[in-house]
Amino acid sequence: MESTELKELKENKGKKENKENTKSKKNKKSKKKIKKKISKKDKKKDEKNDKKRKSQSEHKDPYKAIFLNKKIKILEKQLKDKANNLNNNNLDNSLNNISNIDISLKNPIHLLNYHKYWVLCLSILNDGRLISGSADSEIIIYNKTTYKPDLIINEHKGWVICIIQLISGILASCSNDKTIKLFNIKENSYNIIQTLNNHTGWIYKIIEIENKYLVSCSEDKYIIFYLKDNLKYKKDYQISINGSCYI
């Protein structure tokens, strides 16, 4: 009898323990759900508080907003007045000018087609003549009256990307052949003064600074300053940049 009673007692204890375990698990789950709900509520509250703070910060200085609104209104009035002051005659004249430009583009005064490939740069010389550089590696100087070539320079081995005439009268050109060339130009003749080959990439631009420096920039990520020495130039210093220079 004692053994059967002990068995029953043990079974009852086991059932009670199982019930308690299941209750504890349920309680834990319910607590987790409550925590999640509370965290969501807290997040919503925080978002609302942030919005309130932003709105308060925006409306802290109401005088500034009023001042800006007044300024905007003044600008709007000025623009309206300018629009109203435009006469119909002025508009007609502007339209006529546009149509004249279109006609001149359709019927050019001079069509210069002496290059064999893309024309990449144009400039005006000190004597008023037009000069052009091309991807055919040629530099052409045109006659002022006939616009036919006075002089063709073919010294570069690549595209002529930029040409300028310096204060001294020297012509400077740069190319994707990685060189800068300096020419002494007369009416129908030229001679090369110097070739600068300090860059290791395409040279996109050359400028002159105060009749003292010649400056070049390249895809090799360097800007080089050349110091003038009589009619020639020598490299003075260089600046490295993060990327290719296309100025």
C-alpha positions as a Markdown table, in Angstrom:
| # | Residue | x | y | z |
|---|---|---|---|---|
| 1 | Met | 0.0 | 0.0 | 0.0 |
| 2 | Glu | 2.8 | 2.4 | 0.9 |
| 3 | Ser | 4.4 | 1.9 | -2.5 |
| 4 | Thr | 1.2 | 2.7 | -4.4 |
| 5 | Glu | 0.7 | 5.8 | -2.2 |
| 6 | Leu | 4.2 | 7.0 | -2.8 |
| 7 | Lys | 3.8 | 6.5 | -6.5 |
| 8 | Glu | 0.6 | 8.6 | -6.5 |
| 9 | Leu | 2.3 | 11.3 | -4.5 |
| 10 | Lys | 5.2 | 11.4 | -7.0 |
| 11 | Glu | 2.9 | 11.5 | -10.0 |
| 12 | Asn | 0.9 | 14.4 | -8.4 |
| 13 | Lys | 4.2 | 16.3 | -7.7 |
| 14 | Gly | 5.3 | 15.8 | -11.3 |
| 15 | Lys | 2.0 | 17.1 | -12.6 |
| 16 | Lys | 2.2 | 20.2 | -10.3 |
| 17 | Glu | 5.7 | 20.9 | -11.4 |
| 18 | Asn | 4.7 | 20.6 | -15.1 |
| 19 | Lys | 1.8 | 23.0 | -14.5 |
| 20 | Glu | 4.1 | 25.4 | -12.8 |
| 21 | Asn | 6.6 | 25.2 | -15.6 |
| 22 | Thr | 4.0 | 25.9 | -18.3 |
| 23 | Lys | 2.7 | 28.8 | -16.2 |
| 24 | Ser | 6.2 | 30.3 | -15.9 |
| 25 | Lys | 6.7 | 29.9 | -19.6 |
| 26 | Lys | 3.4 | 31.6 | -20.4 |
| 27 | Asn | 4.3 | 34.4 | -17.9 |
| 28 | Lys | 7.7 | 34.9 | -19.6 |
| 29 | Lys | 6.0 | 35.1 | -23.1 |
| 30 | Ser | 3.5 | 37.6 | -21.9 |
| 31 | Lys | 6.2 | 39.7 | -20.3 |
| 32 | Lys | 8.1 | 39.7 | -23.5 |
| 33 | Lys | 5.0 | 40.8 | -25.4 |
| 34 | Ile | 4.4 | 43.6 | -22.9 |
| 35 | Lys | 8.1 | 44.7 | -23.2 |
| 36 | Lys | 7.7 | 44.8 | -27.0 |
| 37 | Lys | 4.6 | 46.9 | -26.8 |
| 38 | Ile | 6.2 | 49.2 | -24.3 |
| 39 | Ser | 9.3 | 49.6 | -26.5 |
| 40 | Lys | 7.1 | 50.4 | -29.5 |
| 41 | Lys | 5.2 | 53.0 | -27.5 |
| 42 | Asp | 8.4 | 54.5 | -26.3 |
| 43 | Lys | 9.7 | 54.7 | -29.9 |
| 44 | Lys | 6.5 | 56.5 | -30.9 |
| 45 | Lys | 6.8 | 58.9 | -28.0 |
| 46 | Asp | 10.4 | 59.6 | -28.9 |
| 47 | Glu | 9.5 | 60.3 | -32.5 |
| 48 | Lys | 6.7 | 62.6 | -31.4 |
| 49 | Asn | 9.1 | 64.4 | -29.0 |
| 50 | Asp | 11.7 | 64.8 | -31.8 |
| 51 | Lys | 9.0 | 66.3 | -34.1 |
| 52 | Lys | 8.0 | 68.7 | -31.4 |
| 53 | Arg | 11.6 | 69.8 | -30.7 |
| 54 | Lys | 12.1 | 70.4 | -34.4 |
| 55 | Ser | 9.0 | 72.4 | -34.7 |
| 56 | Gln | 9.9 | 74.4 | -31.6 |
| 57 | Ser | 13.4 | 75.0 | -33.0 |
| 58 | Glu | 12.0 | 76.2 | -36.3 |
| 59 | His | 9.6 | 78.6 | -34.5 |
| 60 | Lys | 12.0 | 79.8 | -31.9 |
| 61 | Asp | 12.8 | 82.9 | -33.9 |
| 62 | Pro | 9.5 | 84.1 | -35.4 |
| 63 | Tyr | 10.9 | 87.5 | -36.3 |
| 64 | Lys | 13.4 | 85.8 | -38.7 |
| 65 | Ala | 10.6 | 84.0 | -40.5 |
| 66 | Ile | 8.6 | 87.3 | -40.8 |
| 67 | Phe | 11.7 | 89.1 | -42.1 |
| 68 | Leu | 12.3 | 86.3 | -44.7 |
| 69 | Asn | 8.6 | 86.4 | -45.8 |
| 70 | Lys | 8.9 | 90.2 | -46.3 |
| 71 | Lys | 12.0 | 89.8 | -48.3 |
| 72 | Ile | 10.4 | 87.2 | -50.6 |
| 73 | Lys | 7.4 | 89.5 | -51.1 |
| 74 | Ile | 9.7 | 92.4 | -52.0 |
| 75 | Leu | 11.6 | 90.3 | -54.5 |
| 76 | Glu | 8.4 | 89.0 | -56.1 |
| 77 | Lys | 7.2 | 92.6 | -56.5 |
| 78 | Gln | 10.6 | 93.6 | -58.1 |
| 79 | Leu | 10.3 | 90.7 | -60.6 |
| 80 | Lys | 6.7 | 91.6 | -61.5 |
| 81 | Asp | 7.7 | 95.3 | -62.0 |
| 82 | Lys | 10.5 | 94.3 | -64.3 |
| 83 | Ala | 8.2 | 92.0 | -66.3 |
| 84 | Asn | 5.6 | 94.8 | -66.6 |
| 85 | Asn | 8.3 | 97.3 | -67.7 |
| 86 | Leu | 9.2 | 95.2 | -70.7 |
| 87 | Asn | 7.6 | 96.8 | -73.7 |
| 88 | Asn | 6.2 | 94.8 | -76.6 |
| 89 | Asn | 8.7 | 96.6 | -78.9 |
| 90 | Asn | 11.7 | 95.2 | -76.9 |
| 91 | Leu | 10.2 | 91.7 | -77.1 |
| 92 | Asp | 9.8 | 92.1 | -80.8 |
| 93 | Asn | 13.3 | 93.3 | -81.2 |
| 94 | Ser | 14.7 | 90.4 | -79.2 |
| 95 | Leu | 12.7 | 87.9 | -81.4 |
| 96 | Asn | 14.0 | 89.6 | -84.5 |
| 97 | Asn | 17.6 | 89.3 | -83.2 |
| 98 | Ile | 17.0 | 85.6 | -82.6 |
| 99 | Ser | 15.7 | 85.0 | -86.1 |
| 100 | Asn | 18.7 | 86.9 | -87.5 |
| 101 | Ile | 21.1 | 84.7 | -85.6 |
| 102 | Asp | 19.3 | 81.6 | -87.0 |
| 103 | Ile | 19.6 | 82.9 | -90.6 |
| 104 | Ser | 23.3 | 83.7 | -90.1 |
| 105 | Leu | 23.9 | 80.2 | -88.9 |
| 106 | Lys | 22.2 | 78.7 | -91.9 |
| 107 | Asn | 24.1 | 80.9 | -94.3 |
| 108 | Pro | 27.6 | 81.5 | -92.8 |
| 109 | Ile | 29.8 | 84.3 | -94.0 |
| 110 | His | 32.8 | 82.1 | -94.2 |
| 111 | Leu | 33.0 | 78.3 | -94.0 |
| 112 | Leu | 36.4 | 77.2 | -92.9 |
| 113 | Asn | 36.9 | 73.5 | -93.7 |
| 114 | Tyr | 40.6 | 73.2 | -94.0 |
| 115 | His | 41.1 | 70.7 | -91.1 |
| 116 | Lys | 40.9 | 67.0 | -91.8 |
| 117 | Tyr | 39.4 | 66.2 | -88.4 |
| 118 | Trp | 37.7 | 67.7 | -85.3 |
| 119 | Val | 38.5 | 71.3 | -84.5 |
| 120 | Leu | 39.3 | 71.4 | -80.8 |
| 121 | Cys | 40.3 | 74.9 | -80.1 |
| 122 | Leu | 40.1 | 78.5 | -81.5 |
| 123 | Ser | 41.9 | 81.7 | -80.6 |
| 124 | Ile | 42.6 | 85.2 | -81.9 |
| 125 | Leu | 46.2 | 86.3 | -82.4 |
| 126 | Asn | 47.5 | 89.8 | -81.4 |
| 127 | Asp | 47.4 | 90.9 | -85.0 |
| 128 | Gly | 43.7 | 89.9 | -85.3 |
| 129 | Arg | 44.1 | 86.7 | -87.2 |
| 130 | Leu | 42.1 | 83.6 | -86.4 |
| 131 | Ile | 43.9 | 80.4 | -85.3 |
| 132 | Ser | 42.6 | 76.9 | -84.9 |
| 133 | Gly | 43.9 | 73.6 | -83.5 |
| 134 | Ser | 42.6 | 70.2 | -84.5 |
| 135 | Ala | 42.6 | 66.5 | -83.9 |
| 136 | Asp | 44.5 | 66.2 | -87.2 |
| 137 | Ser | 47.5 | 67.5 | -85.2 |
| 138 | Glu | 47.6 | 70.7 | -87.3 |
| 139 | Ile | 47.5 | 74.4 | -86.3 |
| 140 | Ile | 46.1 | 76.8 | -88.9 |
| 141 | Ile | 46.4 | 80.6 | -89.0 |
| 142 | Tyr | 43.9 | 82.2 | -91.3 |
| 143 | Asn | 44.1 | 85.4 | -93.4 |
| 144 | Lys | 42.1 | 88.2 | -92.0 |
| 145 | Thr | 40.4 | 89.1 | -95.3 |
| 146 | Thr | 40.2 | 85.9 | -97.3 |
| 147 | Tyr | 40.1 | 83.5 | -94.3 |
| 148 | Lys | 42.3 | 81.1 | -96.3 |
| 149 | Pro | 45.3 | 79.6 | -94.5 |
| 150 | Asp | 48.2 | 81.9 | -94.1 |
| 151 | Leu | 50.2 | 79.3 | -92.2 |
| 152 | Ile | 49.8 | 75.6 | -91.4 |
| 153 | Ile | 51.9 | 74.2 | -88.5 |
| 154 | Asn | 52.2 | 70.4 | -88.2 |
| 155 | Glu | 54.6 | 69.8 | -85.4 |
| 156 | His | 52.5 | 67.8 | -82.8 |
| 157 | Lys | 52.1 | 64.1 | -83.0 |
| 158 | Gly | 48.6 | 64.1 | -81.5 |
| 159 | Trp | 45.5 | 66.3 | -81.0 |
| 160 | Val | 46.1 | 70.0 | -80.6 |
| 161 | Ile | 43.9 | 70.7 | -77.6 |
| 162 | Cys | 44.8 | 74.3 | -76.6 |
| 163 | Ile | 46.6 | 77.2 | -78.2 |
| 164 | Ile | 47.4 | 80.6 | -76.8 |
| 165 | Gln | 49.6 | 83.6 | -77.7 |
| 166 | Leu | 51.7 | 84.9 | -74.9 |
| 167 | Ile | 52.3 | 88.5 | -74.1 |
| 168 | Ser | 55.7 | 88.2 | -75.7 |
| 169 | Gly | 54.1 | 87.2 | -79.0 |
| 170 | Ile | 55.2 | 83.5 | -78.7 |
| 171 | Leu | 52.6 | 80.9 | -79.7 |
| 172 | Ala | 52.1 | 78.1 | -77.2 |
| 173 | Ser | 50.2 | 74.9 | -77.9 |
| 174 | Cys | 49.5 | 71.7 | -75.9 |
| 175 | Ser | 48.5 | 68.2 | -77.1 |
| 176 | Asn | 47.6 | 64.7 | -76.1 |
| 177 | Asp | 51.1 | 63.8 | -77.3 |
| 178 | Lys | 52.1 | 65.0 | -73.8 |
| 179 | Thr | 54.1 | 68.0 | -75.0 |
| 180 | Ile | 53.9 | 71.8 | -75.0 |
| 181 | Lys | 55.4 | 73.5 | -78.0 |
| 182 | Leu | 56.5 | 77.2 | -78.3 |
| 183 | Phe | 56.6 | 78.8 | -81.7 |
| 184 | Asn | 58.0 | 82.1 | -83.0 |
| 185 | Ile | 55.5 | 83.2 | -85.6 |
| 186 | Lys | 55.8 | 85.6 | -88.6 |
| 187 | Glu | 53.2 | 86.3 | -91.3 |
| 188 | Asn | 53.8 | 83.2 | -93.4 |
| 189 | Ser | 56.5 | 81.3 | -91.5 |
| 190 | Tyr | 57.4 | 80.0 | -88.0 |
| 191 | Asn | 60.2 | 78.3 | -86.1 |
| 192 | Ile | 60.1 | 76.1 | -83.0 |
| 193 | Ile | 61.6 | 77.8 | -79.9 |
| 194 | Gln | 61.1 | 75.0 | -77.4 |
| 195 | Thr | 59.4 | 71.7 | -76.6 |
| 196 | Leu | 58.4 | 71.0 | -73.0 |
| 197 | Asn | 57.8 | 67.4 | -72.2 |
| 198 | Asn | 57.4 | 67.3 | -68.4 |
| 199 | His | 53.9 | 65.7 | -68.3 |
| 200 | Thr | 53.2 | 62.0 | -68.6 |
| 201 | Gly | 49.6 | 62.4 | -69.7 |
| 202 | Trp | 47.4 | 64.4 | -72.1 |
| 203 | Ile | 47.8 | 68.1 | -71.5 |
| 204 | Tyr | 44.4 | 69.8 | -71.6 |
| 205 | Lys | 45.1 | 73.5 | -70.8 |
| 206 | Ile | 47.9 | 76.1 | -70.7 |
| 207 | Ile | 47.7 | 79.7 | -69.4 |
| 208 | Glu | 50.1 | 82.5 | -68.8 |
| 209 | Ile | 50.5 | 84.4 | -65.5 |
| 210 | Glu | 51.7 | 88.0 | -65.6 |
| 211 | Asn | 54.3 | 87.4 | -68.4 |
| 212 | Lys | 56.3 | 85.3 | -65.8 |
| 213 | Tyr | 54.8 | 81.8 | -65.6 |
| 214 | Leu | 53.4 | 79.4 | -68.1 |
| 215 | Val | 51.1 | 76.9 | -66.4 |
| 216 | Ser | 49.8 | 73.6 | -67.7 |
| 217 | Cys | 47.4 | 71.0 | -66.4 |
| 218 | Ser | 47.2 | 67.3 | -67.4 |
| 219 | Glu | 45.5 | 64.0 | -66.8 |
| 220 | Asp | 48.7 | 62.9 | -65.0 |
| 221 | Lys | 47.2 | 64.7 | -62.0 |
| 222 | Tyr | 49.8 | 67.5 | -62.0 |
| 223 | Ile | 49.7 | 71.2 | -62.6 |
| 224 | Ile | 53.2 | 72.4 | -63.6 |
| 225 | Phe | 54.5 | 76.0 | -63.4 |
| 226 | Tyr | 57.2 | 77.0 | -65.9 |
| 227 | Leu | 59.3 | 80.1 | -65.1 |
| 228 | Lys | 60.1 | 82.4 | -68.0 |
| 229 | Asp | 63.8 | 82.7 | -68.9 |
| 230 | Asn | 64.2 | 85.1 | -71.8 |
| 231 | Leu | 62.1 | 83.5 | -74.6 |
| 232 | Lys | 62.3 | 80.0 | -73.1 |
| 233 | Tyr | 60.7 | 78.4 | -70.1 |
| 234 | Lys | 62.0 | 76.0 | -67.4 |
| 235 | Lys | 60.1 | 73.9 | -64.9 |
| 236 | Asp | 59.9 | 75.7 | -61.6 |
| 237 | Tyr | 57.5 | 73.6 | -59.5 |
| 238 | Gln | 54.5 | 71.3 | -59.7 |
| 239 | Ile | 51.3 | 70.7 | -57.7 |
| 240 | Ser | 49.7 | 67.3 | -57.4 |
| 241 | Ile | 45.9 | 67.0 | -57.5 |
| 242 | Asn | 43.5 | 64.2 | -56.7 |
| 243 | Gly | 42.2 | 63.7 | -60.2 |
| 244 | Ser | 42.8 | 64.6 | -63.8 |
| 245 | Cys | 42.8 | 68.4 | -64.6 |
| 246 | Tyr | 40.4 | 69.5 | -67.3 |
| 247 | Ile | 40.3 | 73.3 | -66.5 |
